[in-house]
Amino acid sequence: MASKSPRTGQIFYFVKGSNEDRMENLRQKLRHYSAVSILFHYFGLILIVGGVPMFIPAAIAQFMDHNAMLAYCFYMPAIASLIFGIGFTKTFHKRELDLGSATVLSAFIWLVLPFVSAIPYVLAGELVSPVYGLSPVDAFFESMSGYTATGLTMYTNVEILPKSILFWRSLTEWIGGVGVIVLFLTVFIRRSGTVAHKLYSAEGRSDRIVPSVISTARQIWLIYLGYTLAGTLALMALGMPGFDALNQSMTAMATGGFSVKNASIGAYGNPLYEDVIMVLMLLGGISFVLHSKLLSGKIKVFLSNVEISTMFFIIFFFSISIYLSMYWGKISAPGMQAAFFQTISALTGTGFATVDLSKWNEFSKFMMTLLMIFGGGYGSTASALKLIRVAVLIYAVWWTAKRALLPEHAIVRFKMAGKVYSDKELQSVALYAWVYLTILVVGALFFMFSGHSAVDSLFEVASAEGNVGLSVGITSPFMPVYQKIVLIIEMWAGRLEIFPVLILFLAPFRKYIK
């Protein structure tokens, strides 16, 4: 089709559909700009959330460690994070988030925030003392281990570290244990809506104490803070130094496992300390929704929950099995309390230790690996598969067998603990378990390739992916860099329940996916 200009007489040729193509390209560019604007706006807010906590260890370095240069190592990244954060929020405007963008943002946050928080570790080594600092890769490992509440560490001797660095390690676990997005919602989002709901869901949460997501996030933090303070006071009342009590209580509630002692909780040699910490680990491994019921006096509802009954059954069965295995094997059997402590530590994903696990037999290591795969309650500070999924998978075996024995036309609903599960829900649980175990095995193969035994390799990778922190001695600053990267990816993916990480990797290729 041709058209003549009324002014110049020049003939323009229009190809049919070209205007529509140009408009579609323009719309795609606008959508792309809008998506980038959304991500950077919320990323700026998260940088502010990540920068503010660094002022606390900076003050500790200034007034408790009496080291101005060490304080500078925290002040500098804190101020830079605030400047960039405010700059992003002012430059890029807030817009509506779709679930895909919220998921990508969540994965991106959990990758970048540990990077920013790793800077003090690097600066401390460069500006203060080599024994205080870590290499960039080790610092990122330490920070990722902190924010994912894992507890694997690159420090060989934590007892020589200044209080500011020790507290920073504990603080990252305490924040990460309950969730960076939950903290973000508590501080920056004033009212519930689709943005709050999508961000909350993108971090692997769907449980709510009350209908409002924002109110739920704030109640979670109140419960979390209350338990942490109660644990601190209980440990201090039993004689633990105040600084130690605060740090151990923070990382126990976060089910993180960073300790201020090289030998973890075993360094104290006090069974009463262990009793308090076992209670804190159990509290951290239980859903905050159930905590709200417990604190409101609904004890019967709390105890009748399927996750609670599953948790206590697993703890008793595995503790006794490990104890008997070590006793009959005549391998310096741990006491019954130690068996219970390590079982709770592994199941809740805390990672505290009272014994040297590298000396345990293969059976006990394998049982601990299973516990680290199971994980704690859904909506708790624990990670891994989660107890509700484990319960569904176990009951599915009986359900499948029962359905096979009945006539084909019989309707057999999958009903567990009073809830009927749809086929879609069962498929979702099975798919997540399959993906989780696949990533576990792939990660373990890297360690087996280096000569580690299958049991030790599975143990170490299960500890990272389940955000546990227990180790049989493989994790250290002397391990190959590629193994550190494998564990970093395992910690990151495990904390976000894998799919947000996969979506982040696929996001650049979105237009090619049909």
C-alpha positions as CSV (number, residue, x, y, z in Angstrom):
1,M,0.0,0.0,0.0
2,A,1.4,3.5,-0.9
3,S,0.5,6.9,0.4
4,K,1.6,10.4,-0.8
5,S,2.5,13.1,1.6
6,P,0.3,16.2,1.1
7,R,3.2,18.6,1.6
8,T,6.2,17.0,-0.2
9,G,4.5,14.7,-2.6
10,Q,6.9,12.0,-1.4
11,I,5.6,8.5,-1.6
12,F,5.8,6.4,1.6
13,Y,5.3,2.6,1.4
14,F,3.8,0.9,4.4
15,V,4.1,-2.9,4.8
16,K,1.0,-4.4,6.2
17,G,1.4,-5.2,9.9
18,S,4.6,-3.0,10.3
19,N,2.8,-0.5,12.5
20,E,1.5,-3.3,14.7
21,D,5.0,-4.8,15.0
22,R,6.5,-1.5,16.0
23,M,3.8,-1.0,18.6
24,E,4.4,-4.5,20.0
25,N,8.1,-3.9,20.2
26,L,7.4,-0.6,22.0
27,R,5.1,-2.4,24.5
28,Q,7.8,-5.0,25.1
29,K,10.4,-2.4,25.8
30,L,8.0,-0.6,28.2
31,R,7.3,-3.8,30.0
32,H,11.0,-4.6,30.2
33,Y,11.7,-1.1,31.6
34,S,8.8,-1.5,34.0
35,A,10.1,-4.8,35.3
36,V,13.6,-3.4,35.8
37,S,12.2,-0.4,37.6
38,I,10.2,-2.6,39.9
39,L,13.2,-4.8,40.8
40,F,15.6,-1.9,41.4
41,H,13.1,0.0,43.5
42,Y,12.6,-3.0,45.9
43,F,16.3,-3.8,45.7
44,G,17.0,-0.4,47.0
45,L,14.7,-0.9,49.9
46,I,16.5,-4.2,50.7
47,L,19.9,-2.5,50.6
48,I,18.6,-0.2,53.3
49,V,17.4,-3.2,55.3
50,G,20.9,-4.8,54.8
51,G,22.8,-1.6,55.6
52,V,21.2,-0.6,58.9
53,P,22.1,-3.7,60.9
54,M,25.8,-3.2,60.1
55,F,25.8,-0.1,62.4
56,I,25.4,-2.4,65.4
57,P,28.7,-4.4,65.0
58,A,30.3,-1.1,64.1
59,A,29.3,0.4,67.5
60,I,30.5,-2.8,69.2
61,A,33.9,-2.5,67.4
62,Q,34.1,1.1,68.5
63,F,33.1,0.8,72.2
64,M,33.7,-2.8,73.1
65,D,36.6,-3.9,70.9
66,H,38.0,-0.3,71.1
67,N,39.2,-0.6,67.5
68,A,38.2,2.4,65.3
69,M,39.6,0.8,62.1
70,L,37.5,-2.3,62.7
71,A,34.5,-0.1,63.2
72,Y,35.3,1.6,59.9
73,C,35.1,-1.9,58.2
74,F,31.4,-1.9,59.2
75,Y,30.6,1.7,58.8
76,M,31.8,2.0,55.2
77,P,29.7,-0.8,53.6
78,A,26.7,0.3,55.9
79,I,26.8,3.9,54.6
80,A,27.4,2.8,51.0
81,S,24.5,0.4,51.2
82,L,22.2,3.2,52.5
83,I,23.4,5.6,49.8
84,F,22.8,3.2,47.0
85,G,19.6,2.0,48.6
86,I,18.1,5.5,48.9
87,G,19.4,6.3,45.4
88,F,17.6,3.3,43.8
89,T,14.3,4.0,45.6
90,K,14.4,7.6,44.5
91,T,15.4,6.8,40.9
92,F,13.1,3.9,40.2
93,H,9.5,4.2,41.1
94,K,7.3,1.7,42.9
95,R,5.0,-0.4,40.7
96,E,2.9,-3.5,41.0
97,L,4.7,-6.8,41.3
98,D,3.6,-9.9,39.6
99,L,4.4,-13.3,41.1
100,G,7.2,-14.0,38.7
101,S,8.9,-10.7,39.4
102,A,8.5,-11.2,43.2
103,T,10.1,-14.6,42.9
104,V,13.1,-13.3,40.9
105,L,13.5,-10.4,43.3
106,S,13.5,-12.8,46.3
107,A,16.2,-15.0,44.8
108,F,18.2,-11.9,43.7
109,I,18.0,-10.4,47.2
110,W,19.2,-13.6,48.8
111,L,22.2,-13.6,46.5
112,V,23.2,-9.9,46.6
113,L,22.6,-9.2,50.3
114,P,25.2,-11.8,51.5
115,F,27.6,-10.2,49.0
116,V,27.2,-6.8,50.6
117,S,27.3,-8.2,54.1
118,A,30.6,-10.1,53.2
119,I,32.5,-6.8,52.8
120,P,33.3,-6.3,56.5
121,Y,35.0,-9.7,56.6
122,V,37.3,-8.8,53.7
123,L,38.0,-5.3,55.0
124,A,38.8,-6.6,58.5
125,G,41.5,-8.9,57.0
126,E,43.0,-6.1,54.8
127,L,42.8,-3.2,57.2
128,V,43.0,-4.7,60.7
129,S,44.5,-8.2,61.0
130,P,44.7,-11.2,58.6
131,V,43.3,-13.5,61.3
132,Y,40.1,-11.4,61.5
133,G,39.5,-11.4,57.8
134,L,38.6,-13.8,55.0
135,S,39.3,-14.0,51.2
136,P,36.4,-12.7,49.0
137,V,35.2,-16.2,48.2
138,D,35.4,-17.3,51.9
139,A,33.8,-14.1,53.0
140,F,30.9,-14.6,50.6
141,F,30.6,-18.2,51.9
142,E,30.5,-17.0,55.5
143,S,27.9,-14.4,54.8
144,M,25.7,-16.7,52.7
145,S,26.0,-19.3,55.5
146,G,24.9,-16.6,58.0
147,Y,21.9,-15.2,56.1
148,T,20.7,-18.7,55.1
149,A,21.0,-19.7,58.8
150,T,23.3,-22.6,57.8
151,G,26.3,-22.2,60.2
152,L,29.1,-23.8,58.1
153,T,32.1,-21.5,58.6
154,M,35.4,-20.6,56.9
155,Y,36.9,-19.5,60.2
156,T,39.3,-22.0,61.8
157,N,39.4,-20.3,65.2
158,V,36.5,-18.1,66.2
159,E,37.6,-17.7,69.7
160,I,40.3,-15.1,68.6
161,L,37.8,-13.0,66.7
162,P,36.7,-9.6,68.2
163,K,33.2,-9.4,69.6
164,S,32.0,-7.2,66.7
165,I,32.7,-9.9,64.1
166,L,31.3,-12.6,66.3
167,F,28.1,-10.6,66.8
168,W,27.9,-9.8,63.1
169,R,28.0,-13.5,62.3
170,S,25.2,-14.2,64.8
171,L,23.1,-11.2,63.6
172,T,23.1,-12.3,60.0
173,E,21.8,-15.7,61.1
174,W,19.2,-14.1,63.4
175,I,17.9,-11.9,60.5
176,G,18.1,-14.7,57.9
177,G,16.5,-17.3,60.2
178,V,13.1,-15.6,60.2
179,G,13.6,-14.3,56.7
180,V,14.9,-11.1,55.0
181,I,11.6,-10.6,53.2
182,V,9.6,-10.9,56.5
183,L,11.9,-8.1,58.0
184,F,11.4,-6.0,54.9
185,L,7.6,-6.4,55.1
186,T,7.7,-5.5,58.8
187,V,9.7,-2.3,58.2
188,F,8.7,-0.9,54.8
189,I,5.2,-2.1,53.8
190,R,2.5,-0.3,55.7
191,R,-0.6,-2.2,54.5
192,S,-1.3,-5.6,53.1
193,G,-1.9,-6.0,49.4
194,T,-0.9,-8.0,46.4
195,V,2.8,-6.8,46.7
196,A,3.1,-7.9,50.3
197,H,1.4,-11.2,49.5
198,K,3.6,-12.0,46.5
199,L,6.8,-11.1,48.3
200,Y,5.8,-13.2,51.3
201,S,4.9,-16.2,49.0
202,A,8.2,-15.8,47.0
203,E,10.2,-16.5,50.1
204,G,8.6,-19.9,50.5
205,R,5.9,-19.0,53.0
206,S,2.1,-19.3,52.8
207,D,1.3,-19.7,56.5
208,R,-0.4,-16.8,58.3
209,I,-1.1,-16.1,62.0
210,V,-3.8,-13.6,60.9
211,P,-5.3,-12.8,57.5
212,S,-3.1,-9.8,57.0
213,V,0.4,-10.6,55.7
214,I,1.9,-7.5,57.3
215,S,0.3,-8.2,60.7
216,T,1.6,-11.8,60.4
217,A,5.1,-10.6,59.7
218,R,5.1,-8.3,62.7
219,Q,3.7,-11.0,65.0
220,I,6.4,-13.4,63.8
221,W,9.1,-10.9,64.7
222,L,7.5,-10.3,68.2
223,I,7.4,-14.0,68.9
224,Y,10.9,-14.4,67.6
225,L,12.3,-11.6,69.6
226,G,10.5,-12.7,72.8
227,Y,11.9,-16.2,72.6
228,T,15.4,-14.9,71.9
229,L,15.3,-12.7,74.9
230,A,13.9,-15.4,77.1
231,G,16.6,-17.8,76.0
232,T,19.3,-15.2,76.7
233,L,18.1,-14.6,80.2
234,A,17.7,-18.3,80.9
235,L,21.3,-19.0,79.8
236,M,22.6,-16.0,81.8
237,A,20.7,-17.3,84.9
238,L,22.5,-20.6,84.6
239,G,25.9,-18.8,84.5
240,M,26.7,-18.3,80.8
241,P,28.4,-15.0,80.1
242,G,26.0,-12.4,78.8
243,F,27.7,-11.9,75.4
244,D,27.8,-15.7,74.8
245,A,24.2,-16.1,76.0
246,L,22.9,-13.5,73.6
247,N,24.8,-15.0,70.6
248,Q,24.0,-18.6,71.3
249,S,20.3,-17.7,71.9
250,M,20.1,-15.8,68.6
251,T,21.6,-18.5,66.6
252,A,19.6,-21.3,68.3
253,M,16.3,-19.5,67.6
254,A,17.4,-18.9,64.1
255,T,18.3,-22.6,63.8
256,G,21.6,-21.3,62.5
257,G,24.4,-22.8,64.5
258,F,27.2,-20.1,64.5
259,S,28.9,-20.3,67.8
260,V,31.4,-18.1,69.7
261,K,33.3,-21.3,70.6
262,N,35.4,-23.5,68.4
263,A,33.9,-26.6,69.8
264,S,30.4,-25.2,69.6
265,I,28.1,-25.9,72.6
266,G,30.3,-28.8,73.6
267,A,33.0,-26.3,74.7
268,Y,30.9,-25.3,77.8
269,G,30.5,-28.9,79.0
270,N,27.3,-27.9,80.9
271,P,24.2,-30.1,80.5
272,L,21.9,-27.3,81.7
273,Y,23.1,-25.0,78.9
274,E,22.4,-27.9,76.5
275,D,18.9,-28.3,77.9
276,V,18.0,-24.6,77.3
277,I,19.5,-24.7,73.8
278,M,17.6,-27.8,72.9
279,V,14.4,-26.1,73.9
280,L,15.4,-23.0,71.7
281,M,16.2,-25.3,68.8
282,L,12.8,-27.0,69.0
283,L,11.1,-23.6,69.2
284,G,12.9,-22.4,66.2
285,G,12.0,-25.6,64.3
286,I,8.2,-25.2,64.9
287,S,5.9,-23.0,62.8
288,F,5.2,-19.5,64.1
289,V,1.5,-20.2,63.4
290,L,1.7,-23.0,66.0
291,H,3.6,-20.7,68.4
292,S,0.7,-18.2,68.2
293,K,-1.7,-21.0,69.2
294,L,0.5,-22.2,72.0
295,L,1.0,-18.7,73.4
296,S,-2.8,-18.1,73.2
297,G,-3.4,-21.1,75.4
298,K,-4.5,-23.5,72.6
299,I,-2.3,-26.3,73.9
300,K,-4.5,-29.2,72.6
301,V,-4.5,-27.7,69.1
302,F,-0.7,-27.3,69.3
303,L,0.0,-30.9,70.4
304,S,-2.5,-32.5,68.0
305,N,-0.8,-30.9,64.9
306,V,0.7,-33.5,62.6
307,E,4.0,-31.7,62.3
308,I,4.4,-31.7,66.1
309,S,3.6,-35.4,66.4
310,T,5.9,-36.2,63.5
311,M,8.7,-34.2,65.0
312,F,8.7,-35.8,68.4
313,F,8.3,-39.3,66.9
314,I,11.4,-38.7,64.7
315,I,13.4,-37.3,67.5
316,F,12.8,-40.3,69.8
317,F,13.3,-42.9,67.1
318,F,16.5,-41.4,65.7
319,S,18.0,-40.5,69.0
320,I,17.6,-44.0,70.4
321,S,18.8,-45.6,67.1
322,I,21.9,-43.5,67.0
323,Y,22.7,-44.2,70.6
324,L,22.3,-48.0,70.3
325,S,24.3,-48.0,67.1
326,M,27.2,-46.3,68.7
327,Y,26.9,-48.4,71.9
328,W,26.7,-51.8,70.2
329,G,29.5,-50.7,67.8
330,K,31.7,-49.9,70.8
331,I,32.5,-46.5,69.3
332,S,32.8,-44.1,72.2
333,A,29.1,-44.0,72.4
334,P,27.6,-40.5,73.2
335,G,25.4,-40.2,76.3
336,M,21.7,-40.2,75.7
337,Q,21.6,-36.4,76.1
338,A,24.2,-36.0,73.4
339,A,22.2,-38.3,71.1
340,F,19.1,-36.3,71.7
341,F,21.0,-33.0,71.3
342,Q,22.5,-33.9,67.9
343,T,19.2,-35.3,66.6
344,I,17.4,-32.1,67.5
345,S,20.2,-30.0,66.1
346,A,20.1,-31.9,62.8
347,L,16.4,-32.1,62.4
348,T,15.8,-28.4,63.1
349,G,18.7,-27.4,60.9
350,T,20.6,-25.7,63.7
351,G,24.0,-27.3,63.5
352,F,25.2,-27.0,67.1
353,A,27.4,-29.8,68.2
354,T,28.4,-31.3,71.6
355,V,30.5,-34.1,70.1
356,D,33.0,-34.7,67.3
357,L,30.7,-36.1,64.5
358,S,33.7,-37.1,62.3
359,K,34.3,-40.0,64.9
360,W,30.8,-41.4,64.5
361,N,30.1,-44.6,62.6
362,E,28.7,-44.6,59.1
363,F,25.2,-45.7,60.3
364,S,25.0,-42.7,62.6
365,K,26.2,-40.3,60.0
366,F,23.6,-41.6,57.5
367,M,20.8,-41.2,60.1
368,M,22.0,-37.6,60.7
369,T,21.9,-37.1,56.9
370,L,18.3,-38.2,56.8
371,L,17.4,-35.8,59.6
372,M,19.0,-32.9,57.8
373,I,17.0,-33.8,54.7
374,F,13.7,-34.0,56.7
375,G,14.1,-30.5,58.3
376,G,11.8,-28.7,60.7
377,G,8.2,-27.3,60.6
378,Y,6.8,-25.4,57.6
379,G,6.8,-21.7,58.4
380,S,9.6,-22.1,61.0
381,T,13.2,-20.9,60.8
382,A,14.2,-24.4,59.6
383,S,14.8,-25.4,56.0
384,A,15.1,-28.7,54.1
385,L,12.0,-30.7,52.9
386,K,9.9,-29.7,56.0
387,L,8.1,-32.2,58.2
388,I,4.7,-31.8,56.6
389,R,6.1,-32.9,53.3
390,V,7.8,-35.8,54.9
391,A,4.6,-36.8,56.6
392,V,2.7,-36.6,53.3
393,L,5.3,-38.7,51.5
394,I,5.3,-41.4,54.2
395,Y,1.5,-41.5,54.3
396,A,1.4,-41.6,50.5
397,V,3.0,-45.1,50.6
398,W,0.1,-46.4,52.7
399,W,-2.5,-44.5,50.7
400,T,-1.1,-45.9,47.4
401,A,-1.1,-49.5,48.7
402,K,-4.6,-49.1,50.1
403,R,-5.9,-47.7,46.8
404,A,-4.3,-50.6,44.8
405,L,-6.2,-53.2,47.0
406,L,-9.6,-51.6,46.4
407,P,-11.8,-51.8,43.3
408,E,-10.9,-49.4,40.5
409,H,-14.1,-47.5,40.8
410,A,-13.5,-46.9,44.6
411,I,-12.8,-43.2,45.6
412,V,-10.0,-43.1,48.1
413,R,-9.3,-39.5,49.2
414,F,-5.9,-38.6,50.5
415,K,-6.8,-37.5,54.0
416,M,-4.2,-36.8,56.7
417,A,-4.8,-35.1,60.1
418,G,-8.2,-34.0,59.1
419,K,-7.1,-32.4,55.8
420,V,-7.9,-33.7,52.3
421,Y,-5.1,-33.3,49.8
422,S,-5.7,-32.9,46.1
423,D,-3.8,-34.7,43.4
424,K,-2.2,-31.4,42.5
425,E,-0.9,-30.9,46.1
426,L,0.5,-34.4,46.2
427,Q,2.2,-33.9,42.8
428,S,3.7,-30.6,44.1
429,V,5.1,-32.4,47.2
430,A,6.5,-35.2,45.2
431,L,8.1,-32.9,42.6
432,Y,9.8,-30.7,45.2
433,A,11.1,-33.8,47.0
434,W,12.5,-35.2,43.7
435,V,14.1,-31.9,42.7
436,Y,15.5,-31.4,46.3
437,L,17.1,-34.9,46.3
438,T,18.4,-34.5,42.8
439,I,20.3,-31.3,43.7
440,L,21.6,-33.1,46.8
441,V,23.0,-36.0,44.9
442,V,24.5,-33.8,42.2
443,G,26.2,-31.7,44.8
444,A,27.5,-34.8,46.6
445,L,29.0,-36.1,43.4
446,F,31.4,-33.2,43.3
447,F,32.8,-34.2,46.7
448,M,32.9,-37.9,45.8
449,F,34.9,-36.9,42.7
450,S,37.5,-35.4,45.0
451,G,37.8,-38.7,46.9
452,H,35.5,-38.2,49.9
453,S,33.3,-41.2,50.8
454,A,29.6,-41.3,49.7
455,V,28.3,-41.0,53.3
456,D,30.6,-38.0,54.1
457,S,29.8,-36.3,50.8
458,L,26.0,-36.7,51.3
459,F,26.3,-35.6,54.9
460,E,28.2,-32.3,54.0
461,V,25.9,-31.4,51.1
462,A,22.7,-32.3,53.0
463,S,24.0,-30.0,55.8
464,A,24.4,-27.1,53.3
465,E,21.2,-27.6,51.3
466,G,19.2,-28.1,54.5
467,N,20.8,-25.0,56.0
468,V,22.0,-27.1,59.0
469,G,25.8,-26.4,59.5
470,L,26.9,-29.7,60.9
471,S,30.2,-31.0,59.4
472,V,32.2,-34.2,59.3
473,G,35.3,-32.1,58.7
474,I,35.1,-31.4,55.0
475,T,34.1,-27.8,55.1
476,S,37.2,-25.6,55.8
477,P,39.0,-22.6,54.2
478,F,41.4,-25.1,52.7
479,M,38.8,-26.9,50.5
480,P,38.9,-26.3,46.7
481,V,37.2,-23.2,45.5
482,Y,34.8,-25.2,43.3
483,Q,33.6,-27.1,46.4
484,K,32.9,-23.8,48.2
485,I,30.9,-22.6,45.3
486,V,28.9,-25.9,45.3
487,L,28.0,-25.4,49.0
488,I,27.2,-21.7,48.4
489,I,24.7,-22.7,45.7
490,E,23.3,-25.5,47.9
491,M,22.8,-23.1,50.8
492,W,21.2,-20.4,48.6
493,A,18.9,-22.8,46.8
494,G,17.9,-24.7,50.0
495,R,16.9,-21.5,51.8
496,L,14.6,-20.4,49.0
497,E,13.2,-23.9,48.4
498,I,15.0,-24.2,45.0
499,F,12.4,-22.9,42.5
500,P,13.0,-19.2,43.0
501,V,16.7,-19.8,42.1
502,L,15.7,-21.8,39.0
503,I,13.3,-19.0,38.0
504,L,16.1,-16.4,38.4
505,F,18.4,-18.4,36.1
506,L,15.6,-18.8,33.5
507,A,14.3,-15.2,33.7
508,P,16.8,-13.8,31.0
509,F,15.5,-16.5,28.6
510,R,11.8,-15.8,29.3
511,K,11.0,-14.7,25.7
512,Y,12.4,-18.0,24.4
513,I,10.3,-20.2,26.7
514,K,6.9,-21.2,25.3
